[in-house]
């Protein structure tokens, strides 16, 4: 059977058309999974050092002083250290404490109480008052008010009483100052410290450091 030229052309066109419309095989696209992110480094937990590791301060006194820091935060502007006085202790014992609120360390000093708080001079403070001319010690929270100088007592640290039990401190001139009757020689001779008029008298050798470090705006808390 002979095919005409026209038939060959049409047949060839059909074949080409079929080839042109035949589906083209698509290569699959495989997306590689993203690598997992590296694990986050753990945040180190910084544990503050323990407060008063040597247990020098009576726990109740420490607890009440910490509460006073918050109650009087508007006046206690510096919270790096505070000062505590334990009037339950004998005057010959170290009973004023500098508490490092950052490092936890506690340093102890001696301090006197008022003669009106111990009329028999037993070495123990028995009663406390905020009344002028009572010559008694006052308890409660004080704010240190900076270094001062007096005609009688010389260099000192001024105090502002923050509570009803000691808010007459400025009127009564209740301060931290050095005194002969608080020096080690007096203690060695008498077996106890002498008595103040209500001030927190300290040894002359301790006063310069206390005067510098107490500064202004720190807590002094006295408790019995």
Secondary structure, DSSP 8 states (H G I E B T S, - for coil): ----HHHHHHHHHHHHHHHHHS----------------------------TTTT--S-HHHHHHHHHHHHHTTTT----SEEEEEETTS-TTS--EEEEETTT--EEEE----BGGG-TT--SS-------TT------EEEEEEEEEEETTTEEEEEEEE-STTTTTHHHHT-EEEE-GGGSHHHHHHHSS---BSSSEEE-HHHHHHHHHHH-EEEEEEEE-
